Amino acid sequence: MFHDIESAIAAISKRTSTNTFALKLFSKLMEDLGNPQYQLNCLHIAGTNGKGSTSNYLRSVLQSAGYSTGLFTSPHLINHNDRFRVNNLPIADEDLLMYINRTVPYWQPYSLTMFEIDTLIAIWYFLDKKVDWAVFEVGLGGRLDATNVVFGKICVITNIGFDHMEYLGDTLGKIAFEKAGIIKPGSIVVSGVSDLEPLSVISQVAKDRGCPMIRVSTDVESHLKGWMQSYVYKGLPIELKSVARYQVANSILAIETLLVMRDKGWIELSDSQLIDGIHQAQWAGRFEIISEHPLVIIDGAHNEHGINALTKSLSSLPRPLITVFSALKDKETDKMLKMLMDVSDEVIVCEFDFYRAQKAEILGKGFDVKIIPEFSLAYQEGLLRSSQGTLLITGSLYFISMVRACIMNK
């Protein structure tokens, strides 16, 4: 048993992975506990990018319509408590400590990883808080992810790109099959996937499981006004507190999901509540402006697909655009770096303290970039060179979490 939250989180953080990526033992634990997760009304969100933002749009609108809403996302941006939110408030330290202690007896018998412990805590916490709706963001993949013990009344698949290929497969079709693993008989599928190969896989899985599937076209024209972005969708005038082009797609997926819920009679939701909920939603670490003078933007574009989406939102930013970048070892960093170099006036690569983080020397090798391993020095150099322009800091979500804390503390 742990007596303080710091030692409890330190202990679960060491339980990062097992040799096998599987769900068998965790499913057995949930069965032995009586499958408490089935008492929750769940929305389950998978995809390569945009899961967290889409989940947050759903949470925000449900909350604006008066529904108590649980949100489970990962990784965290500020502290571990962030992962478990009810009505957008992170779990309190004393509650998190209590739930971690409650999981301890199951650690050894079921070989629990940190993410499985977190998923179990989320389920217990949302049940104790009697939430009307629980939104679960998939951690990795879908089929074998710990969150796949829940039943998603609606399963949302945001998009499919190349990421975690050592676990999910080396083609978009194989990756799509893993993401589509969250689809269960009785679910409704909402998908923003447009590429033919992954789309056909997801459609087939939905068909095999007898699930209706709604394909969503997220290709709408949006207009920038200051640091806001607006568009019209199905006659609804939508305004986002973000200029990131990719948030249009994420918000549309959330809107479609909510319209299905309304049509089914699962929720009472007025157009104005929907519009207001989408407008109020903000997701830290995603095209987040942390300073206007000088202009500093942070964005957790942590894979090739994410960087590609990010670059589409940079043309309107003041120049020069200086980018500070760091990433994990298991990402296709060469492709990511090339894309950033194409849109930036200069790129600085650095590193951060995390066991999966790539060394700056390796990251920048063979590229015309500035290599400054220590982030604080890379940041100072970036500020100096982006004077009158924009400093963009991007890469791994773990990196962005560190960056945000570092800059906010200053």
matplotlib code that plots the C-alpha trace (Angstrom):
import matplotlib.pyplot as plt

x = [0.0, 1.2, 0.9, 1.5, 0.6, 4.2, 5.4, 2.2, 2.6, 6.3, 5.5, 2.8, 5.0, 7.6, 5.1, 5.3, 5.2, 5.1, 6.8, 3.5, 0.9, -2.3, -5.6, -6.1, -5.1, -6.7, -10.0, -9.8, -9.4, -12.4, -14.4, -13.3, -14.4, -17.9, -17.2, -18.2, -17.3, -20.6, -22.5, -21.1, -22.5, -19.4, -18.1, -14.9, -12.5, -9.7, -7.5, -3.9, -4.3, -7.0, -8.4, -7.8, -9.2, -12.3, -12.9, -12.6, -15.1, -17.6, -17.0, -17.4, -20.8, -22.2, -21.2, -22.8, -26.0, -26.0, -24.7, -22.1, -19.2, -16.1, -13.1, -10.1, -7.2, -3.4, -0.6, -1.1, 0.1, 0.4, 0.3, -1.1, -4.4, -5.2, -6.0, -9.1, -11.5, -15.2, -16.7, -13.2, -11.9, -8.9, -9.2, -8.0, -4.7, -6.4, -8.9, -6.2, -4.1, -7.1, -7.8, -4.2, -4.1, -7.3, -5.6, -2.4, -3.6, -4.2, -0.8, 1.1, -1.7, -2.7, 0.7, -0.9, 0.8, 0.5, -2.1, -4.2, -4.1, -5.1, -8.0, -9.3, -9.1, -11.0, -13.8, -14.1, -13.9, -16.6, -18.9, -18.4, -19.0, -22.2, -21.3, -24.0, -21.4, -17.9, -15.5, -12.6, -9.6, -7.7, -4.1, -2.5, -4.3, -7.7, -8.2, -5.6, -5.7, -6.7, -9.7, -11.2, -12.8, -15.5, -18.5, -18.7, -22.3, -20.6, -17.1, -15.4, -12.4, -10.7, -8.2, -5.5, -1.8, 1.5, 2.4, 3.4, 4.0, 5.9, 2.6, -0.1, 1.4, 3.2, 0.2, -2.7, -5.0, -3.4, -3.4, -7.0, -7.9, -6.3, -8.2, -11.4, -11.0, -13.0, -16.1, -18.5, -21.9, -24.4, -22.1, -22.6, -19.5, -18.6, -15.5, -13.6, -11.3, -11.2, -8.3, -9.7, -7.6, -8.2, -11.8, -12.6, -11.2, -13.2, -16.4, -15.9, -15.3, -18.5, -20.5, -19.2, -20.3, -23.7, -22.9, -24.2, -21.4, -21.6, -18.9, -18.1, -16.7, -14.6, -13.5, -15.3, -14.1, -13.1, -12.3, -9.7, -10.5, -7.8, -7.0, -10.5, -11.7, -15.2, -17.1, -20.7, -21.6, -25.1, -26.4, -24.7, -22.4, -19.4, -16.6, -13.4, -11.0, -8.2, -6.6, -5.4, -6.9, -7.0, -9.3, -12.1, -12.0, -11.9, -14.8, -16.9, -16.4, -17.6, -20.6, -21.7, -21.4, -23.5, -26.1, -26.4, -26.8, -29.6, -31.3, -31.3, -32.9, -30.0, -29.4, -31.4, -29.3, -30.2, -28.3, -27.2, -25.8, -23.9, -22.5, -21.6, -19.9, -17.8, -16.8, -15.9, -13.6, -9.9, -7.3, -3.9, -0.8, -2.6, -1.7, -1.7, -0.6, 1.4, 2.7, 1.5, 4.5, 6.7, 4.5, 5.2, 3.0, 3.3, 1.8, 2.0, 2.4, 4.1, 4.0, 4.2, 0.4, 0.3, 3.2, 1.5, -1.8, 0.1, 2.0, -1.4, -2.0, 1.3, 1.0, -0.8, 1.7, 4.1, 7.6, 10.3, 9.0, 11.6, 10.7, 12.1, 11.6, 12.2, 10.7, 10.7, 13.1, 10.3, 8.9, 9.7, 11.7, 13.4, 10.1, 8.8, 11.9, 11.8, 8.2, 9.1, 12.1, 9.9, 7.7, 10.1, 12.8, 15.0, 14.7, 16.4, 16.5, 16.9, 16.3, 14.5, 14.8, 12.6, 13.7, 12.1, 13.4, 15.7, 19.1, 19.4, 22.6, 20.8, 17.6, 19.5, 22.1, 22.3, 19.9, 20.6, 19.3, 20.8, 21.5, 21.2, 20.6, 19.4, 15.9, 16.3, 19.2, 17.3, 14.3, 16.5, 18.0, 14.6, 13.3, 16.3, 15.9, 12.1, 12.0, 9.0, 8.0, 6.8, 8.5, 6.8, 7.7, 6.5, 7.1, 6.4, 3.6, 6.0, 8.3, 5.4, 4.4, 7.9, 8.1, 4.8, 5.7, 9.1, 7.8, 4.7, 6.9, 9.0]
y = [0.0, 3.5, 6.5, 9.3, 9.9, 10.5, 7.0, 5.4, 7.0, 6.2, 2.6, 2.2, 4.2, 1.4, -1.1, 0.2, -2.9, -6.6, -8.8, -9.4, -6.9, -8.8, -8.4, -11.9, -11.4, -8.0, -9.3, -12.2, -9.7, -7.7, -11.0, -11.9, -8.5, -9.1, -6.9, -3.6, -1.6, -2.8, -0.6, 2.5, 4.2, 4.4, 6.1, 4.5, 6.5, 4.9, 6.2, 7.3, 10.9, 13.2, 10.8, 13.1, 16.2, 14.3, 12.8, 16.3, 17.8, 15.0, 15.6, 19.4, 19.1, 16.4, 18.6, 21.7, 19.7, 18.9, 15.4, 14.3, 13.0, 11.0, 11.3, 8.9, 9.9, 9.3, 10.2, 13.1, 16.6, 18.1, 15.2, 11.7, 12.9, 14.5, 11.1, 10.7, 13.6, 14.1, 17.2, 18.2, 18.2, 15.9, 13.3, 14.6, 13.2, 11.5, 9.7, 8.6, 7.3, 5.4, 3.8, 2.9, 1.1, -0.7, -2.1, -3.3, -6.9, -7.5, -6.3, -9.7, -12.2, -10.5, -8.9, -5.5, -2.7, 0.9, 1.5, -1.5, -0.1, 3.3, 1.8, -0.1, 3.1, 5.1, 2.5, 2.4, 6.2, 6.9, 4.3, 5.9, 9.3, 8.0, 9.6, 9.7, 9.1, 7.8, 8.7, 6.3, 7.1, 4.1, 3.9, 1.9, 0.2, -1.0, -4.8, -5.6, -2.2, -2.3, 0.0, -2.7, -4.2, -1.5, -1.7, 1.4, 2.2, 4.3, 3.5, 6.4, 5.8, 9.1, 8.3, 5.7, 6.4, 4.7, 4.5, 1.8, -0.5, -3.0, -3.8, -2.9, -4.0, -2.4, -1.6, 0.7, -2.3, -4.2, -1.0, -0.4, -4.0, -3.4, 0.0, -1.6, -4.2, -1.9, -2.5, -5.0, -6.4, -3.8, -0.8, 2.0, 3.0, 6.6, 7.0, 9.8, 7.4, 8.3, 6.2, 3.2, 0.4, 1.1, 2.2, -1.2, -3.1, -1.0, -1.4, -5.2, -5.5, -3.4, -5.5, -8.8, -7.7, -6.4, -2.8, 0.2, 2.5, 6.2, 7.6, 11.2, 13.6, 16.1, 18.1, 21.4, 24.9, 26.9, 30.5, 32.1, 35.1, 36.0, 32.8, 31.4, 29.2, 28.9, 26.6, 25.6, 21.9, 20.6, 24.1, 24.6, 27.6, 26.2, 28.3, 26.6, 28.1, 26.9, 27.7, 24.2, 22.9, 19.3, 20.3, 20.9, 17.1, 16.2, 18.5, 17.2, 13.6, 14.6, 16.5, 13.4, 11.2, 13.5, 13.8, 10.0, 10.0, 12.6, 10.8, 7.6, 9.4, 8.7, 12.4, 15.6, 18.1, 21.5, 22.9, 25.8, 23.4, 21.6, 24.8, 26.1, 22.9, 22.7, 26.4, 26.0, 22.9, 23.5, 20.8, 21.7, 20.8, 20.8, 23.9, 25.7, 29.3, 29.5, 33.1, 35.7, 38.1, 36.4, 34.0, 30.5, 27.5, 23.9, 20.9, 17.2, 16.1, 12.8, 10.8, 11.3, 11.6, 14.2, 16.3, 16.2, 17.5, 20.2, 21.6, 22.5, 25.0, 26.9, 29.1, 32.0, 32.3, 35.2, 34.6, 33.6, 30.2, 28.5, 24.9, 23.1, 19.3, 16.2, 12.7, 9.1, 6.4, 4.3, 7.0, 7.7, 10.8, 11.3, 11.7, 13.9, 16.1, 16.5, 17.7, 20.3, 21.5, 22.0, 24.5, 26.1, 28.7, 26.8, 23.6, 23.0, 19.4, 18.6, 15.7, 15.1, 12.8, 9.8, 6.2, 6.1, 9.5, 9.8, 11.4, 14.8, 13.7, 10.7, 12.8, 15.5, 13.3, 14.0, 16.9, 20.7, 21.4, 22.9, 20.3, 21.6, 18.6, 20.6, 21.9, 25.1, 26.1, 25.1, 27.1, 30.2, 29.9, 29.5, 32.6, 34.5, 33.4, 33.7, 37.3, 39.0, 35.6, 32.3, 29.7, 26.3, 23.5, 20.0, 16.3, 13.6, 14.2, 13.3, 16.1, 18.6, 17.8, 18.5, 21.7, 23.0, 22.6, 24.1, 27.2, 27.7, 27.6, 30.5]
z = [0.0, -0.8, 1.6, -0.9, -4.5, -5.7, -4.7, -6.0, -9.5, -9.5, -8.9, -11.6, -14.0, -13.8, -15.0, -18.6, -20.8, -21.0, -23.6, -25.3, -26.5, -25.5, -23.7, -22.3, -18.7, -18.3, -19.8, -17.3, -14.4, -15.6, -15.8, -12.3, -11.1, -12.7, -15.7, -14.0, -17.2, -18.8, -16.4, -18.2, -21.3, -23.3, -26.4, -27.7, -29.8, -31.9, -34.8, -35.5, -34.7, -33.3, -30.7, -27.7, -29.5, -30.8, -27.3, -25.7, -28.2, -27.3, -23.6, -23.9, -25.8, -23.5, -20.5, -22.1, -22.5, -18.8, -18.8, -16.3, -18.5, -17.8, -20.0, -20.1, -22.3, -22.5, -22.2, -19.7, -20.4, -17.0, -14.5, -14.2, -12.8, -16.2, -17.6, -15.5, -15.8, -14.7, -16.3, -17.3, -13.7, -13.2, -10.4, -6.9, -5.5, -2.6, -4.9, -7.3, -4.4, -3.1, -6.5, -7.1, -3.7, -4.7, -7.8, -6.0, -5.1, -8.9, -10.1, -9.8, -10.5, -13.7, -14.7, -14.9, -16.9, -16.0, -18.8, -17.6, -14.0, -15.4, -17.4, -14.4, -12.3, -14.9, -14.9, -11.1, -10.9, -13.5, -11.9, -8.4, -9.9, -11.6, -14.9, -17.6, -20.4, -20.3, -23.2, -23.6, -25.9, -27.1, -26.0, -28.8, -31.7, -30.5, -30.8, -28.0, -26.2, -22.5, -23.2, -25.4, -22.4, -22.6, -24.9, -27.1, -27.9, -30.6, -31.9, -33.5, -35.8, -36.6, -39.3, -40.2, -40.7, -40.1, -36.4, -33.9, -36.9, -34.8, -33.0, -35.6, -38.9, -41.9, -44.1, -43.7, -44.0, -41.2, -39.0, -39.8, -38.7, -35.3, -34.9, -36.0, -33.2, -30.9, -33.0, -31.3, -32.2, -31.2, -31.7, -34.2, -36.1, -37.1, -39.2, -40.8, -42.7, -46.4, -47.8, -49.7, -48.2, -44.5, -45.2, -46.9, -43.9, -41.4, -43.5, -43.6, -39.9, -39.2, -41.7, -40.2, -36.7, -38.0, -37.1, -39.0, -40.2, -40.8, -43.1, -42.4, -45.0, -43.0, -46.1, -45.5, -46.1, -42.9, -42.4, -40.0, -37.9, -35.4, -33.4, -34.2, -37.1, -38.3, -40.8, -41.5, -41.1, -41.9, -41.5, -38.1, -37.7, -35.9, -34.3, -33.0, -30.5, -32.7, -36.0, -36.6, -39.8, -38.4, -35.6, -38.2, -39.0, -35.3, -34.4, -37.3, -36.2, -32.7, -34.2, -36.3, -33.2, -31.2, -33.9, -34.0, -30.2, -30.5, -33.4, -31.3, -28.4, -26.1, -25.3, -25.4, -27.2, -28.8, -31.7, -29.5, -26.9, -29.6, -31.1, -27.6, -26.5, -29.6, -29.2, -25.5, -26.1, -25.9, -25.9, -24.4, -26.3, -29.7, -31.7, -28.3, -28.2, -25.0, -25.7, -28.2, -27.7, -28.8, -30.6, -29.3, -30.4, -29.1, -30.9, -30.1, -33.7, -32.7, -36.0, -39.7, -40.1, -37.3, -38.8, -42.2, -40.6, -38.6, -41.7, -43.3, -40.6, -40.7, -43.8, -42.1, -39.2, -39.0, -40.4, -39.9, -38.7, -36.5, -35.4, -32.4, -32.7, -30.7, -31.0, -29.8, -31.2, -32.7, -35.0, -38.7, -37.7, -41.0, -42.8, -40.0, -40.1, -43.9, -43.7, -41.0, -43.0, -46.1, -44.2, -41.7, -42.1, -39.8, -37.7, -34.3, -33.0, -29.3, -26.9, -23.6, -20.6, -21.4, -22.0, -25.4, -26.5, -29.5, -29.2, -30.9, -32.7, -34.3, -35.0, -36.9, -38.6, -42.4, -42.2, -42.5, -39.0, -35.9, -33.2, -29.7, -27.3, -24.3, -24.7, -22.6, -24.9, -28.1, -26.8, -26.2, -29.7, -31.2, -29.5, -30.7, -34.3, -34.5, -33.3, -35.0, -36.4, -34.9, -32.7, -33.2, -30.7, -31.9, -31.7, -29.0, -26.6, -23.8, -25.1, -25.3, -21.8, -20.5, -22.7, -21.5, -17.8, -18.4, -20.3, -18.0, -14.9, -16.4]

ax = plt.figure().add_subplot(projection="3d")
ax.plot(x, y, z, "-o")
ax.set_aspect("equal")
plt.show()
